[in-house]
Amino acid sequence: MLYLLDTANIEEIRKCSEVFPLAGVTTNPSIISKEKKDFFSIIKDIKSIIGDKMLHAQVIGETESEIIKDAETLREKIDGNLYVKFPVTLEGYKAMKALKLRGFKITATAIYTPQQALLAANCGADYTAPYVNRIDNISGMGVHVVSMITELFKHHNLETKVLAASFKNVQQVHEVAVAGCQSVTIAPDIMWKLAEHPLTDMSVAQFTKDWENIYGKDKKIYNL
């Protein structure tokens, strides 16, 4: 399982990078806009933290021509391990096909159905991003959609990976992992919750108490 962070907040990316085995960062126009800063300054700051790990950045253009120009600009100005995100619109599919032939690394996004993902994979997408919680909100069973996409890719011998997105709780992340999803992109608050449990904290507190009763409060293994 690859874990990516779904944010453009530099401080959150820095904190999470210090703790978690992140494979990269994903952004989209809404996430970027929250930071209220120059777009390429944000991207530069993200790159300074993650280095050559994956960065997924999304086009804004709506027509094939506009999408291609956006993608070309992103690749020109962003060095390293860049995946350009294309929404699975009709114009997006056209742009994916054209740019895959030119060596672009592609993430298809805003996916709500298995067939959208399968079309994107056949257009050359390296990653497909189904929106788990948003699918749940329309009674579409987001985890099941992820599971079907994963199985379709296996059945048709496609190398495209599923990058599940749009999570509101840890259980959703767990369920897509069980379903065989290869990667997830999650907000920082969900990432922290993946690692935490109150019983873990209670266990560590008990270890410390028992140790200190015998060896003393200020004693660790290194200074016995």
Backbone torsions as a table, in degrees:
resi	resn	phi	psi	omega
1	MET	NA	128.2	174.7
2	LEU	-97.6	132.3	177.9
3	TYR	-107.0	122.4	174.6
4	LEU	-117.3	151.6	-179.0
5	LEU	-99.2	129.1	-175.3
6	ASP	-100.7	79.8	-177.7
7	THR	-166.5	161.5	171.4
8	ALA	-120.1	11.1	179.0
9	ASN	-78.1	114.5	-171.6
10	ILE	-62.9	-41.7	-178.3
11	GLU	-66.1	-40.3	177.8
12	GLU	-64.7	-41.0	178.6
13	ILE	-63.1	-42.2	180.0
14	ARG	-63.0	-46.9	-179.1
15	LYS	-62.4	-46.8	-178.1
16	CYS	-67.5	-35.5	179.9
17	SER	-64.5	-28.9	179.5
18	GLU	-70.9	-23.6	-173.0
19	VAL	-109.7	-45.8	-167.2
20	PHE	-101.6	154.1	178.6
21	PRO	-82.4	68.0	-175.3
22	LEU	-71.0	138.5	175.0
23	ALA	-91.2	-10.3	179.5
24	GLY	158.9	-164.7	-176.8
25	VAL	-134.7	140.2	172.4
26	THR	-113.9	147.0	175.9
27	THR	-133.9	165.2	170.4
28	ASN	-148.5	171.2	-176.6
29	PRO	-57.5	-36.6	179.6
30	SER	-68.1	-43.7	178.6
31	ILE	-63.2	-45.2	179.3
32	ILE	-61.1	-43.9	-175.7
33	SER	-63.0	-28.7	179.3
34	LYS	-61.4	-26.5	-175.8
35	GLU	-81.1	-16.7	175.0
36	LYS	52.8	44.0	178.4
37	LYS	-134.9	169.2	176.1
38	ASP	-57.5	132.5	-174.6
39	PHE	-55.9	-52.2	-175.2
40	PHE	-72.6	-23.1	173.3
41	SER	-66.9	-41.0	177.5
42	ILE	-62.6	-47.0	-179.6
43	ILE	-60.4	-42.3	179.0
44	LYS	-60.9	-42.5	179.5
45	ASP	-65.2	-40.6	177.7
46	ILE	-61.9	-45.9	-179.7
47	LYS	-61.7	-33.7	-179.6
48	SER	-64.9	-24.0	180.0
49	ILE	-91.4	-45.9	-172.2
50	ILE	-90.8	-11.0	179.1
51	GLY	63.1	-126.0	-175.9
52	ASP	-98.1	19.0	171.2
53	LYS	-72.0	166.9	-175.5
54	MET	-62.3	136.9	169.6
55	LEU	-125.8	123.1	178.4
56	HIS	-106.7	116.8	-177.8
57	ALA	-124.9	139.8	-168.8
58	GLN	-103.4	144.5	174.4
59	VAL	-74.9	161.1	176.7
60	ILE	-112.1	-28.9	-176.7
61	GLY	-52.5	151.3	-177.9
62	GLU	-107.5	-32.5	176.3
63	THR	-91.2	162.2	178.9
64	GLU	-54.9	-44.1	-178.9
65	SER	-62.1	-45.6	179.8
66	GLU	-65.8	-41.3	179.7
67	ILE	-61.8	-44.3	179.9
68	ILE	-63.1	-42.1	178.5
69	LYS	-63.1	-42.3	176.6
70	ASP	-60.1	-45.9	-178.1
71	ALA	-63.5	-41.9	178.9
72	GLU	-62.6	-40.0	179.7
73	THR	-66.9	-41.7	177.8
74	LEU	-59.9	-46.5	-178.4
75	ARG	-68.1	-33.4	179.3
76	GLU	-67.6	-37.4	-172.1
77	LYS	-100.4	-12.8	-178.7
78	ILE	-116.0	113.2	179.5
79	ASP	-79.5	159.1	167.9
80	GLY	91.5	-147.4	-166.9
81	ASN	-85.1	73.2	-173.9
82	LEU	-98.3	130.7	169.1
83	TYR	-113.7	123.4	179.3
84	VAL	-89.5	130.4	-177.8
85	LYS	-93.9	130.2	179.2
86	PHE	-121.6	123.2	171.7
87	PRO	-63.5	148.8	-176.6
88	VAL	-84.7	59.9	170.3
89	THR	-91.7	171.0	177.7
90	LEU	-60.0	-42.2	177.9
91	GLU	-68.7	-32.3	177.4
92	GLY	-64.8	-42.7	177.3
93	TYR	-60.4	-42.8	-179.9
94	LYS	-60.7	-44.3	-179.5
95	ALA	-66.1	-39.2	178.2
96	MET	-57.2	-48.3	-179.1
97	LYS	-59.4	-44.4	-177.3
98	ALA	-66.7	-42.8	-174.0
99	LEU	-81.3	-25.6	174.8
100	LYS	-61.8	-37.0	178.5
101	LEU	-65.1	-20.2	179.6
102	ARG	-100.6	12.1	172.2
103	GLY	86.9	12.4	177.4
104	PHE	-71.7	144.3	170.7
105	LYS	-91.5	130.5	-164.7
106	ILE	-124.6	134.7	169.7
107	THR	-119.0	121.0	176.6
108	ALA	-89.4	130.1	-172.4
109	THR	-128.8	174.0	-177.2
110	ALA	62.3	42.6	-178.0
111	ILE	-92.6	132.1	179.9
112	TYR	-121.4	-13.2	-178.6
113	THR	-135.0	154.6	176.8
114	PRO	-59.9	-36.5	-178.1
115	GLN	-68.8	-33.7	173.8
116	GLN	-60.5	-42.7	-179.9
117	ALA	-65.8	-40.8	-178.5
118	LEU	-67.2	-40.0	175.4
119	LEU	-60.9	-45.1	-179.2
120	ALA	-62.2	-41.2	178.6
121	ALA	-60.5	-41.0	179.3
122	ASN	-74.5	-15.1	173.3
123	CYS	-86.4	-4.6	176.5
124	GLY	110.5	7.3	-179.2
125	ALA	-63.0	136.4	174.3
126	ASP	-83.5	-34.8	177.7
127	TYR	-131.4	147.2	172.3
128	THR	-124.7	135.1	-172.6
129	ALA	-116.2	91.0	172.7
130	PRO	-76.7	143.8	-175.2
131	TYR	-94.7	93.2	-170.0
132	VAL	-59.2	-57.8	-174.9
133	ASN	-68.5	-36.0	178.5
134	ARG	-66.0	-34.9	174.7
135	ILE	-66.3	-42.5	176.3
136	ASP	-57.3	-38.4	-176.5
137	ASN	-68.4	-14.5	174.4
138	ILE	-111.4	24.8	178.7
139	SER	57.7	36.8	-177.0
140	GLY	-101.4	1.2	177.1
141	MET	58.9	74.8	-173.5
142	GLY	-57.3	-43.6	-179.3
143	VAL	-64.3	-39.1	178.9
144	HIS	-65.0	-38.2	176.8
145	VAL	-61.9	-44.6	177.2
146	VAL	-59.8	-44.1	179.6
147	SER	-61.0	-43.1	179.9
148	MET	-65.2	-40.3	178.6
149	ILE	-62.5	-44.7	179.6
150	THR	-59.0	-44.6	179.9
151	GLU	-67.7	-38.6	177.6
152	LEU	-60.3	-43.1	179.9
153	PHE	-64.0	-39.5	177.3
154	LYS	-65.6	-45.5	-175.6
155	HIS	-62.3	-35.8	-177.3
156	HIS	-100.1	11.7	176.2
157	ASN	55.1	44.1	178.8
158	LEU	-95.9	140.3	179.9
159	GLU	-85.1	-7.6	179.6
160	THR	-58.7	138.3	179.0
161	LYS	-102.6	155.6	174.8
162	VAL	-93.8	125.2	176.2
163	LEU	-114.8	83.9	-175.6
164	ALA	-64.7	140.7	-175.2
165	ALA	-137.8	174.9	177.6
166	SER	63.2	75.5	177.2
167	PHE	-114.9	146.2	176.1
168	LYS	-118.1	-7.5	178.9
169	ASN	-157.8	165.1	-177.8
170	VAL	-65.8	-35.5	-178.1
171	GLN	-59.4	-39.8	177.7
172	GLN	-61.9	-42.2	178.6
173	VAL	-62.6	-44.5	179.2
174	HIS	-59.7	-44.0	-174.9
175	GLU	-68.7	-36.1	177.1
176	VAL	-71.3	-31.1	176.1
177	ALA	-64.9	-43.9	177.6
178	VAL	-62.7	-32.9	-179.4
179	ALA	-74.6	-5.0	176.4
180	GLY	97.4	9.1	178.3
181	CYS	-60.7	135.7	-174.4
182	GLN	-82.8	-23.2	-175.4
183	SER	-157.1	153.1	177.4
184	VAL	-135.0	149.8	170.0
185	THR	-121.7	123.7	-171.0
186	ILE	-134.9	151.7	178.1
187	ALA	-68.0	155.3	-177.8
188	PRO	-55.6	-38.9	-177.5
189	ASP	-64.2	-35.6	176.7
190	ILE	-72.0	-37.6	178.5
191	MET	-59.1	-45.9	179.0
192	TRP	-62.7	-40.7	-177.9
193	LYS	-67.1	-28.2	176.5
194	LEU	-58.8	-34.0	-172.7
195	ALA	-92.3	-9.7	-170.0
196	GLU	-106.3	149.0	169.0
197	HIS	-158.9	133.0	-177.7
198	PRO	-60.9	-31.1	179.5
199	LEU	-70.9	-29.5	172.9
200	THR	-62.8	-45.0	178.6
201	ASP	-62.2	-39.9	178.9
202	MET	-65.4	-40.1	179.4
203	SER	-63.6	-44.4	179.8
204	VAL	-64.4	-39.7	178.5
205	ALA	-62.0	-38.4	178.3
206	GLN	-69.0	-41.3	175.1
207	PHE	-54.6	-47.8	-177.4
208	THR	-62.7	-44.5	-179.5
209	LYS	-61.0	-46.8	-178.8
210	ASP	-64.5	-41.0	178.5
211	TRP	-61.8	-49.3	-175.5
212	GLU	-66.2	-29.1	177.9
213	ASN	-62.9	-28.2	-178.1
214	ILE	-101.8	-43.5	-170.1
215	TYR	-104.9	-12.1	178.5
216	GLY	104.2	151.7	-173.0
217	LYS	-64.2	-36.9	-174.2
218	ASP	-93.3	6.5	-175.1
219	LYS	-96.7	129.0	170.0
220	LYS	-117.4	175.8	179.4
221	ILE	-60.9	-38.6	-175.5
222	TYR	-70.2	-16.8	-178.7
223	ASN	-124.5	26.1	174.8
224	LEU	-66.8	NA	NA
